[in-house]
Amino acid sequence: MLNRIPTESVVAWYNRLMRREEWARVTLKAYAGRSARIEAGLASVFLTIGVDGLLAPAQGEPNVRITLDPTSLARAWTDPAGIKRNMKMEGDVAFAQVLTDVLSRLQPDPTEDLARLVGDAPAERIASLFRDAFAHMRDTAQSLTRQGADYLVAENPMLLGRQEWESHCQEIASLDRRLAALEERIDALPSAAPARPR
């Protein structure tokens, strides 16, 4: 029973996302009847694909076992594609790849979820405020990063800028070529000087 709770939660979550994404249901319909056990640390989910392309809890022996890295799973909200890093598959690998690709491409829509609580117009305004705030924070972080890099390169030269680094690399390559040419000339010299007549 305890194992079914995470399965039912995951199935309900993804089915809600897939009901508004026809491409996901159409893609998974081709694998109707196949099942997958997905494990991440102590958590385990066992699901099957229905004839409508939606997910359902499964029983029996899975067609594929997918093992996920728990740290990648923890970052799934901010990096959905990252969930496939360090992933292991046993069994029907083609099905596993399609399933993980579909699930990783499904994006939650916070505005739609919020609209159920406060209505469409307030949800759109709240989501817009959050989007603007995140965009402002991102722009500020990028600006601070650029200013910090400029300071370390120009004002207090602790780092090399890209142009200085490329120039330095070209100088080293030139010295390397000249050294190789000098070594060739040294190797071409006679190994010992001829003895002087007495």
KOLNUMI-903244 format. One line per field, with one value per atom (N, C-alpha, C): residue in three letters; atom name; x, y, z; residue number from 1. Coordinates in steps of 0.05 Angstrom, whole numbers, always signed. Atoms other than C-alpha are relative to their C-alpha. Example, Ala and Ser with C-alpha at 12.3 -4.5 7.8 and 13.67 -1.06 7.14 Angstrom:
<atoms>
residu <- [Ala, Ala, Ala, Ser, Ser, Ser]
atome <- [N, CA, C, N, CA, C]
east <- [+18, +246, +18, -16, +273, -15]
north <- [-24, -90, +24, -24, -21, +22]
up <- [+0, +156, +0, -1, +143, +14]
num <- [1, 1, 1, 2, 2, 2]
</atoms>
This chain:
<atoms>
residu <- [Met, Met, Met, Leu, Leu, Leu, Asn, Asn, Asn, Arg, Arg, Arg, Ile, Ile, Ile, Pro, Pro, Pro, Thr, Thr, Thr, Glu, Glu, Glu, Ser, Ser, Ser, Val, Val, Val, Val, Val, Val, Ala, Ala, Ala, Trp, Trp, Trp, Tyr, Tyr, Tyr, Asn, Asn, Asn, Arg, Arg, Arg, Leu, Leu, Leu, Met, Met, Met, Arg, Arg, Arg, Arg, Arg, Arg, Glu, Glu, Glu, Glu, Glu, Glu, Trp, Trp, Trp, Ala, Ala, Ala, Arg, Arg, Arg, Val, Val, Val, Thr, Thr, Thr, Leu, Leu, Leu, Lys, Lys, Lys, Ala, Ala, Ala, Tyr, Tyr, Tyr, Ala, Ala, Ala, Gly, Gly, Gly, Arg, Arg, Arg, Ser, Ser, Ser, Ala, Ala, Ala, Arg, Arg, Arg, Ile, Ile, Ile, Glu, Glu, Glu, Ala, Ala, Ala, Gly, Gly, Gly, Leu, Leu, Leu, Ala, Ala, Ala, Ser, Ser, Ser, Val, Val, Val, Phe, Phe, Phe, Leu, Leu, Leu, Thr, Thr, Thr, Ile, Ile, Ile, Gly, Gly, Gly, Val, Val, Val, Asp, Asp, Asp, Gly, Gly, Gly, Leu, Leu, Leu, Leu, Leu, Leu, Ala, Ala, Ala, Pro, Pro, Pro, Ala, Ala, Ala, Gln, Gln, Gln, Gly, Gly, Gly, Glu, Glu, Glu, Pro, Pro, Pro, Asn, Asn, Asn, Val, Val, Val, Arg, Arg, Arg, Ile, Ile, Ile, Thr, Thr, Thr, Leu, Leu, Leu, Asp, Asp, Asp, Pro, Pro, Pro, Thr, Thr, Thr, Ser, Ser, Ser, Leu, Leu, Leu, Ala, Ala, Ala, Arg, Arg, Arg, Ala, Ala, Ala, Trp, Trp, Trp, Thr, Thr, Thr, Asp, Asp, Asp, Pro, Pro, Pro, Ala, Ala, Ala, Gly, Gly, Gly, Ile, Ile, Ile, Lys, Lys, Lys, Arg, Arg, Arg, Asn, Asn, Asn, Met, Met, Met, Lys, Lys, Lys, Met, Met, Met, Glu, Glu, Glu, Gly, Gly, Gly, Asp, Asp, Asp, Val, Val, Val, Ala, Ala, Ala, Phe, Phe, Phe, Ala, Ala, Ala, Gln, Gln, Gln, Val, Val, Val, Leu, Leu, Leu, Thr, Thr, Thr, Asp, Asp, Asp, Val, Val, Val, Leu, Leu, Leu, Ser, Ser, Ser, Arg, Arg, Arg, Leu, Leu, Leu, Gln, Gln, Gln, Pro, Pro, Pro, Asp, Asp, Asp, Pro, Pro, Pro, Thr, Thr, Thr, Glu, Glu, Glu, Asp, Asp, Asp, Leu, Leu, Leu, Ala, Ala, Ala, Arg, Arg, Arg, Leu, Leu, Leu, Val, Val, Val, Gly, Gly, Gly, Asp, Asp, Asp, Ala, Ala, Ala, Pro, Pro, Pro, Ala, Ala, Ala, Glu, Glu, Glu, Arg, Arg, Arg, Ile, Ile, Ile, Ala, Ala, Ala, Ser, Ser, Ser, Leu, Leu, Leu, Phe, Phe, Phe, Arg, Arg, Arg, Asp, Asp, Asp, Ala, Ala, Ala, Phe, Phe, Phe, Ala, Ala, Ala, His, His, His, Met, Met, Met, Arg, Arg, Arg, Asp, Asp, Asp, Thr, Thr, Thr, Ala, Ala, Ala, Gln, Gln, Gln, Ser, Ser, Ser, Leu, Leu, Leu, Thr, Thr, Thr, Arg, Arg, Arg, Gln, Gln, Gln, Gly, Gly, Gly, Ala, Ala, Ala, Asp, Asp, Asp, Tyr, Tyr, Tyr, Leu, Leu, Leu, Val, Val, Val, Ala, Ala, Ala, Glu, Glu, Glu, Asn, Asn, Asn, Pro, Pro, Pro, Met, Met, Met, Leu, Leu, Leu, Leu, Leu, Leu, Gly, Gly, Gly, Arg, Arg, Arg, Gln, Gln, Gln, Glu, Glu, Glu, Trp, Trp, Trp, Glu, Glu, Glu, Ser, Ser, Ser, His, His, His, Cys, Cys, Cys, Gln, Gln, Gln, Glu, Glu, Glu, Ile, Ile, Ile, Ala, Ala, Ala, Ser, Ser, Ser, Leu, Leu, Leu, Asp, Asp, Asp, Arg, Arg, Arg, Arg, Arg, Arg, Leu, Leu, Leu, Ala, Ala, Ala, Ala, Ala, Ala, Leu, Leu, Leu, Glu, Glu, Glu, Glu, Glu, Glu, Arg, Arg, Arg, Ile, Ile, Ile, Asp, Asp, Asp, Ala, Ala, Ala, Leu, Leu, Leu, Pro, Pro, Pro, Ser, Ser, Ser, Ala, Ala, Ala, Ala, Ala, Ala, Pro, Pro, Pro, Ala, Ala, Ala, Arg, Arg, Arg, Pro, Pro, Pro, Arg, Arg, Arg]
atome <- [N, CA, C, N, CA, C, N, CA, C, N, CA, C, N, CA, C, N, CA, C, N, CA, C, N, CA, C, N, CA, C, N, CA, C, N, CA, C, N, CA, C, N, CA, C, N, CA, C, N, CA, C, N, CA, C, N, CA, C, N, CA, C, N, CA, C, N, CA, C, N, CA, C, N, CA, C, N, CA, C, N, CA, C, N, CA, C, N, CA, C, N, CA, C, N, CA, C, N, CA, C, N, CA, C, N, CA, C, N, CA, C, N, CA, C, N, CA, C, N, CA, C, N, CA, C, N, CA, C, N, CA, C, N, CA, C, N, CA, C, N, CA, C, N, CA, C, N, CA, C, N, CA, C, N, CA, C, N, CA, C, N, CA, C, N, CA, C, N, CA, C, N, CA, C, N, CA, C, N, CA, C, N, CA, C, N, CA, C, N, CA, C, N, CA, C, N, CA, C, N, CA, C, N, CA, C, N, CA, C, N, CA, C, N, CA, C, N, CA, C, N, CA, C, N, CA, C, N, CA, C, N, CA, C, N, CA, C, N, CA, C, N, CA, C, N, CA, C, N, CA, C, N, CA, C, N, CA, C, N, CA, C, N, CA, C, N, CA, C, N, CA, C, N, CA, C, N, CA, C, N, CA, C, N, CA, C, N, CA, C, N, CA, C, N, CA, C, N, CA, C, N, CA, C, N, CA, C, N, CA, C, N, CA, C, N, CA, C, N, CA, C, N, CA, C, N, CA, C, N, CA, C, N, CA, C, N, CA, C, N, CA, C, N, CA, C, N, CA, C, N, CA, C, N, CA, C, N, CA, C, N, CA, C, N, CA, C, N, CA, C, N, CA, C, N, CA, C, N, CA, C, N, CA, C, N, CA, C, N, CA, C, N, CA, C, N, CA, C, N, CA, C, N, CA, C, N, CA, C, N, CA, C, N, CA, C, N, CA, C, N, CA, C, N, CA, C, N, CA, C, N, CA, C, N, CA, C, N, CA, C, N, CA, C, N, CA, C, N, CA, C, N, CA, C, N, CA, C, N, CA, C, N, CA, C, N, CA, C, N, CA, C, N, CA, C, N, CA, C, N, CA, C, N, CA, C, N, CA, C, N, CA, C, N, CA, C, N, CA, C, N, CA, C, N, CA, C, N, CA, C, N, CA, C, N, CA, C, N, CA, C, N, CA, C, N, CA, C, N, CA, C, N, CA, C, N, CA, C, N, CA, C, N, CA, C, N, CA, C, N, CA, C, N, CA, C, N, CA, C, N, CA, C, N, CA, C, N, CA, C, N, CA, C, N, CA, C, N, CA, C, N, CA, C, N, CA, C, N, CA, C, N, CA, C, N, CA, C, N, CA, C, N, CA, C, N, CA, C, N, CA, C, N, CA, C, N, CA, C, N, CA, C, N, CA, C, N, CA, C, N, CA, C, N, CA, C, N, CA, C, N, CA, C, N, CA, C, N, CA, C, N, CA, C, N, CA, C, N, CA, C, N, CA, C, N, CA, C, N, CA, C, N, CA, C, N, CA, C, N, CA, C, N, CA, C, N, CA, C, N, CA, C]
east <- [+16, +0, +17, -17, +56, +14, -13, +89, -19, +19, +25, -4, +5, +21, +18, -16, +82, -8, +8, +59, -25, +25, -11, +4, -6, +16, +13, -14, +64, -18, +18, +12, -20, +19, -39, +13, -14, +12, +5, -7, +36, -25, +24, -34, -13, +11, -56, +15, -16, +1, -5, +3, -11, -28, +27, -85, -1, -1, -67, +22, -22, -8, -7, +8, -37, +24, -24, +32, +11, -10, +52, -17, +18, -10, +3, -3, -2, +26, -26, +71, -1, +1, +57, -20, +20, -4, +13, -14, +45, +11, -11, +70, -21, +22, +2, +5, -3, +6, +28, -27, +81, +2, -3, +103, +29, -27, +163, +1, -5, +190, +23, -19, +225, +9, -11, +271, +20, -18, +307, +5, -5, +340, -20, +20, +287, -27, +26, +229, -2, +4, +199, -28, +26, +143, -3, +5, +112, -25, +22, +69, -2, +5, +39, -13, +12, +15, -27, +27, -59, -5, +6, -92, -5, +4, -107, +26, -26, -33, +5, -4, -44, +13, -13, -8, -20, +16, -37, +20, -17, -8, +2, -4, +21, +4, -6, +29, +16, -14, +70, +29, -28, +138, +2, -2, +159, +15, -15, +183, +27, -26, +238, +3, -7, +272, +18, -14, +296, +10, -11, +343, +10, -7, +349, +18, -17, +401, -18, +17, +364, +6, -6, +402, -11, +12, +379, -30, +28, +309, -8, +6, +312, -1, -1, +328, -19, +17, +274, -19, +18, +230, +13, -14, +283, +14, -15, +318, -12, +13, +269, +17, -16, +317, +23, -22, +371, -6, +8, +331, +12, -11, +362, +30, -29, +433, +4, -7, +465, -23, +23, +403, +9, -6, +408, -26, +24, +359, +6, -2, +348, -26, +24, +299, -5, +9, +261, +11, -14, +310, -14, +13, +272, -25, +24, +208, +9, -10, +248, +8, -9, +279, -24, +24, +211, -14, +14, +179, +14, -15, +234, +1, +0, +237, -27, +26, +162, -3, +4, +161, +18, -18, +222, -8, +8, +191, -26, +25, +125, +7, -5, +126, -25, +24, +79, -6, +9, +39, -10, +9, +37, -24, +23, -12, -26, +24, -63, -7, +5, -54, -10, +8, -61, -28, +27, -123, -22, +20, -160, -6, +4, -150, -11, +6, -157, -15, +12, -187, +20, -19, -157, +15, -13, -144, +20, -19, -112, +24, -22, -71, +20, -18, -44, +16, -15, -25, +22, -20, +10, +23, -21, +47, +18, -15, +67, +19, -17, +94, +24, -22, +135, +20, -17, +161, +18, -15, +182, +21, -19, +215, +24, -21, +254, +18, -16, +275, +18, -17, +299, +23, -21, +338, +21, -19, +369, +17, -15, +389, +19, -18, +418, +24, -22, +458, +20, -18, +485, +16, -14, +503, +22, -20, +539, +23, -21, +576, +19, -16, +599, +18, -15, +620, +23, -21, +659, +22, -20, +694, +16, -14, +711, +20, -18, +740, +24, -23, +783, +18, -17, +808, +14, -11, +818, +9, -6, +816, +21, -18, +852, +7, -4, +883, +9, -5, +877, -5, +6, +851, +7, -4, +866, -27, +24, +812, +3, +0, +794, +21, -20, +837, +28, -27, +897, +8, -5, +890, +7, -5, +886, +27, -27, +947, +22, -20, +985, +4, -1, +967, +15, -14, +991, +30, -28, +1057, +14, -11, +1068, +2, -1, +1051, +23, -23, +1101, +26, -25, +1155, +4, -2, +1140, +9, -9, +1148, +29, -28, +1214, +18, -16, +1240, +2, -1, +1221, +20, -18, +1258, +29, -28, +1320, +9, -8, +1319, +7, -6, +1317, +27, -27, +1378, +22, -21, +1416, +3, -2, +1399, +15, -13, +1425, +30, -29, +1494, +14, -15, +1549, +3, +0, +1551, +26, -25, +1625, +17, -18, +1676, +23, -23, +1732, +25, -25, +1799, +19, -20, +1852, +26, -26, +1915, +22, -22, +1979, +23]
north <- [-24, +0, +25, -24, +49, +5, -4, +36, +13, -11, +56, +30, -29, +125, +17, -16, +154, -4, +6, +119, +15, -14, +147, +30, -29, +217, +8, -6, +216, -3, +4, +187, +23, -22, +240, +26, -24, +296, +1, +0, +275, -2, +1, +258, +28, -28, +329, +16, -14, +356, -10, +11, +308, +5, -5, +323, +26, -24, +391, -1, +4, +364, -24, +22, +322, -16, +13, +307, -21, +20, +271, -25, +23, +226, -16, +13, +211, -16, +13, +193, -26, +23, +146, -21, +20, +112, -23, +22, +72, -21, +18, +40, -10, +8, +23, -28, +27, -36, -5, +4, -28, +14, -11, -14, +6, -8, +18, +3, -5, +16, +21, -22, +82, +3, -1, +84, +23, -22, +143, -1, +3, +127, -19, +17, +99, +1, -3, +124, -18, +18, +76, +5, -5, +88, -22, +21, +32, +7, -10, +56, -15, +11, +32, +21, -18, +66, -11, +8, +64, +3, -2, +59, +29, -29, +134, +16, -14, +150, +11, -10, +169, -22, +18, +136, -13, +13, +86, -16, +17, +48, -28, +26, -19, -22, +23, -89, -20, +21, -150, +7, -4, -150, +23, -23, -84, -7, +3, -80, +13, -14, -33, +10, -12, -11, +24, -25, +61, +9, -10, +84, +28, -28, +159, +9, -12, +199, +18, -16, +228, +30, -28, +294, +13, -11, +303, +2, -1, +287, +24, -23, +340, +26, -25, +393, -1, +4, +369, +24, -23, +430, +22, -22, +479, -10, +11, +432, -27, +25, +381, -19, +17, +356, -13, +10, +345, -26, +24, +287, -25, +22, +243, -4, +3, +254, -24, +24, +191, -20, +19, +150, -27, +28, +74, -13, +13, +31, -30, +29, -44, -10, +10, -78, +14, -13, -43, +28, -26, +15, +20, -19, +45, +12, -10, +50, +19, -16, +78, +28, -25, +132, +18, -15, +153, +11, -8, +154, +22, -20, +194, +26, -24, +242, +15, -13, +256, +12, -10, +263, +24, -23, +310, +25, -23, +355, +13, -11, +365, +22, -23, +433, +8, -9, +453, +29, -28, +517, +11, -11, +554, +18, -18, +605, -15, +16, +551, -11, +11, +520, +22, -23, +588, +9, -9, +605, -16, +16, +548, +11, -11, +583, +28, -28, +657, +11, -9, +661, +7, -3, +674, +27, -27, +750, +4, -3, +752, -19, +19, +690, +10, -10, +722, +24, -23, +786, -9, +10, +747, -14, +13, +704, +20, -21, +766, +14, -12, +798, -18, +18, +736, -2, +1, +732, +25, -25, +805, +1, +0, +796, -18, +18, +735, +11, -12, +771, +22, -21, +830, -11, +13, +785, -12, +12, +748, +22, -22, +814, +12, -11, +841, -18, +19, +777, +0, -1, +779, +26, -26, +853, +0, +1, +841, -19, +18, +782, +13, -14, +824, +21, -21, +882, -12, +13, +834, -10, +10, +802, +24, -23, +871, +11, -10, +892, -18, +18, +829, +0, -1, +837, +27, -26, +912, +16, -18, +950, -12, +14, +899, -26, +23, +851, -26, +26, +784, -22, +19, +749, +11, -9, +751, +2, -2, +775, -19, +19, +733, +8, -8, +775, -3, +4, +775, -29, +28, +700, -11, +10, +687, +10, -11, +733, -16, +15, +696, -28, +27, +628, +1, -3, +653, +4, -3, +676, -26, +26, +608, -18, +17, +572, +8, -10, +617, -8, +8, +603, -30, +29, +529, -8, +5, +530, +7, -8, +568, -19, +19, +520, -26, +25, +460, +3, -4, +491, +1, +0, +504, -28, +28, +432, -15, +14, +408, +8, -9, +451, -12, +12, +425, -29, +29, +353, -3, +2, +367, +5, -5, +389, -27, +25, +337, -6, +8, +297, +6, -7, +308, +15, -15, +357, -18, +17, +326, +7, -3, +315, +18, -18, +369, -15, +14, +345, +13, -10, +352, +8]
up <- [+0, +0, +0, -1, +18, -26, +26, -49, -21, +19, -85, +3, -5, -53, -18, +18, -90, -29, +28, -154, -7, +6, -150, -1, +1, -135, -26, +25, -194, -24, +22, -240, -3, +1, -221, -9, +7, -228, -30, +29, -298, -18, +16, -323, -2, +1, -305, -20, +20, -347, -28, +27, -404, -12, +10, -409, -17, +17, -438, -21, +20, -480, -17, +17, -536, -11, +12, -566, +19, -19, -501, +0, +0, -501, -26, +26, -576, +0, +0, -566, +17, -18, -507, -8, +9, -540, -14, +15, -583, +19, -19, -519, +21, -18, -488, +10, -12, -440, +11, -11, -425, +27, -27, -355, +7, -8, -321, +30, -28, -251, +1, -2, -236, +29, -27, -175, +2, -6, -144, +30, -28, -78, +12, -14, -31, -14, +13, -74, -25, +23, -125, -11, +13, -176, -21, +19, -217, -16, +16, -275, -27, +26, -340, -18, +20, -404, -8, +8, -418, -29, +28, -486, -9, +6, -482, +2, -2, -472, +28, -27, -399, +17, -18, -340, +19, -20, -290, +18, -17, -230, -13, +12, -252, +21, -16, -224, -17, +14, -242, -6, +7, -276, -20, +19, -310, -25, +25, -382, +2, -3, -360, +29, -26, -296, -5, +4, -294, +27, -25, -239, -5, +2, -230, +23, -21, -191, +18, -17, -130, -1, +1, -135, -26, +25, -208, +3, -5, -186, +17, -18, -132, -15, +16, -185, -23, +23, -233, -4, +3, -219, -17, +14, -244, -25, +23, -293, -8, +7, -321, -17, +17, -374, +15, -16, -321, +14, -14, -293, -14, +15, -348, +4, -5, -323, +19, -17, -292, +3, +0, -310, -10, +9, -317, -8, +10, -356, -4, +4, -356, -12, +13, -404, -26, +25, -460, -1, +0, -470, -18, +18, -529, +14, -15, -487, +22, -22, -428, -10, +11, -472, -8, +7, -500, +24, -25, -431, +14, -15, -398, -16, +16, -457, +2, -3, -453, +27, -28, -377, +5, -6, -377, -16, +16, -431, +10, -11, -393, +20, -17, -360, +16, -15, -303, -7, +5, -313, +26, -26, -246, -3, +4, -275, +0, +1, -290, +28, -27, -221, +19, -17, -187, -7, +9, -228, +13, -14, -194, +27, -27, -128, +1, -1, -144, -24, +25, -214, -21, +23, -283, +1, +1, -280, +22, -21, -211, -3, +3, -227, -21, +21, -291, +11, -11, -253, +20, -19, -197, -15, +16, -248, -14, +14, -287, +19, -20, -223, +6, -6, -208, -23, +24, -280, -1, +1, -277, +22, -22, -209, -6, +7, -233, -22, +22, -297, +11, -12, -256, +16, -15, -209, -18, +19, -268, -13, +13, -303, +20, -20, -238, +5, -4, -227, -23, +23, -298, -1, -1, -291, +21, -21, -225, -8, +9, -256, -20, +20, -315, +13, -14, -269, +16, -16, -224, -18, +19, -284, -11, +10, -312, +20, -21, -245, +3, -4, -239, -24, +24, -311, -3, +7, -318, +24, -22, -252, +19, -18, -208, -13, +18, -258, +15, -12, -222, -20, +21, -284, -27, +28, -358, -14, +18, -406, -23, +22, -466, -21, +20, -514, +10, -11, -468, +1, -2, -458, -28, +27, -534, -10, +8, -545, +13, -15, -491, -12, +13, -523, -27, +25, -591, +4, -5, -562, +8, -8, -529, -24, +24, -594, -18, +16, -631, +11, -13, -580, -3, +3, -584, -28, +28, -661, -3, +3, -656, +15, -15, -603, -15, +15, -646, -24, +23, -706, +10, -11, -662, +7, -6, -638, -25, +25, -710, -10, +9, -727, +17, -18, -666, -7, +7, -686, -27, +27, -757, +2, -3, -730, +3, -5, -732, +29, -28, -668, +13, -13, -656, -20, +18, -684, -9, +9, -727, +15, -16, -692, -17, +14, -708, -6, +6, -744, +17, -17, -702, -18]
num <- [1, 1, 1, 2, 2, 2, 3, 3, 3, 4, 4, 4, 5, 5, 5, 6, 6, 6, 7, 7, 7, 8, 8, 8, 9, 9, 9, 10, 10, 10, 11, 11, 11, 12, 12, 12, 13, 13, 13, 14, 14, 14, 15, 15, 15, 16, 16, 16, 17, 17, 17, 18, 18, 18, 19, 19, 19, 20, 20, 20, 21, 21, 21, 22, 22, 22, 23, 23, 23, 24, 24, 24, 25, 25, 25, 26, 26, 26, 27, 27, 27, 28, 28, 28, 29, 29, 29, 30, 30, 30, 31, 31, 31, 32, 32, 32, 33, 33, 33, 34, 34, 34, 35, 35, 35, 36, 36, 36, 37, 37, 37, 38, 38, 38, 39, 39, 39, 40, 40, 40, 41, 41, 41, 42, 42, 42, 43, 43, 43, 44, 44, 44, 45, 45, 45, 46, 46, 46, 47, 47, 47, 48, 48, 48, 49, 49, 49, 50, 50, 50, 51, 51, 51, 52, 52, 52, 53, 53, 53, 54, 54, 54, 55, 55, 55, 56, 56, 56, 57, 57, 57, 58, 58, 58, 59, 59, 59, 60, 60, 60, 61, 61, 61, 62, 62, 62, 63, 63, 63, 64, 64, 64, 65, 65, 65, 66, 66, 66, 67, 67, 67, 68, 68, 68, 69, 69, 69, 70, 70, 70, 71, 71, 71, 72, 72, 72, 73, 73, 73, 74, 74, 74, 75, 75, 75, 76, 76, 76, 77, 77, 77, 78, 78, 78, 79, 79, 79, 80, 80, 80, 81, 81, 81, 82, 82, 82, 83, 83, 83, 84, 84, 84, 85, 85, 85, 86, 86, 86, 87, 87, 87, 88, 88, 88, 89, 89, 89, 90, 90, 90, 91, 91, 91, 92, 92, 92, 93, 93, 93, 94, 94, 94, 95, 95, 95, 96, 96, 96, 97, 97, 97, 98, 98, 98, 99, 99, 99, 100, 100, 100, 101, 101, 101, 102, 102, 102, 103, 103, 103, 104, 104, 104, 105, 105, 105, 106, 106, 106, 107, 107, 107, 108, 108, 108, 109, 109, 109, 110, 110, 110, 111, 111, 111, 112, 112, 112, 113, 113, 113, 114, 114, 114, 115, 115, 115, 116, 116, 116, 117, 117, 117, 118, 118, 118, 119, 119, 119, 120, 120, 120, 121, 121, 121, 122, 122, 122, 123, 123, 123, 124, 124, 124, 125, 125, 125, 126, 126, 126, 127, 127, 127, 128, 128, 128, 129, 129, 129, 130, 130, 130, 131, 131, 131, 132, 132, 132, 133, 133, 133, 134, 134, 134, 135, 135, 135, 136, 136, 136, 137, 137, 137, 138, 138, 138, 139, 139, 139, 140, 140, 140, 141, 141, 141, 142, 142, 142, 143, 143, 143, 144, 144, 144, 145, 145, 145, 146, 146, 146, 147, 147, 147, 148, 148, 148, 149, 149, 149, 150, 150, 150, 151, 151, 151, 152, 152, 152, 153, 153, 153, 154, 154, 154, 155, 155, 155, 156, 156, 156, 157, 157, 157, 158, 158, 158, 159, 159, 159, 160, 160, 160, 161, 161, 161, 162, 162, 162, 163, 163, 163, 164, 164, 164, 165, 165, 165, 166, 166, 166, 167, 167, 167, 168, 168, 168, 169, 169, 169, 170, 170, 170, 171, 171, 171, 172, 172, 172, 173, 173, 173, 174, 174, 174, 175, 175, 175, 176, 176, 176, 177, 177, 177, 178, 178, 178, 179, 179, 179, 180, 180, 180, 181, 181, 181, 182, 182, 182, 183, 183, 183, 184, 184, 184, 185, 185, 185, 186, 186, 186, 187, 187, 187, 188, 188, 188, 189, 189, 189, 190, 190, 190, 191, 191, 191, 192, 192, 192, 193, 193, 193, 194, 194, 194, 195, 195, 195, 196, 196, 196, 197, 197, 197, 198, 198, 198]
</atoms>
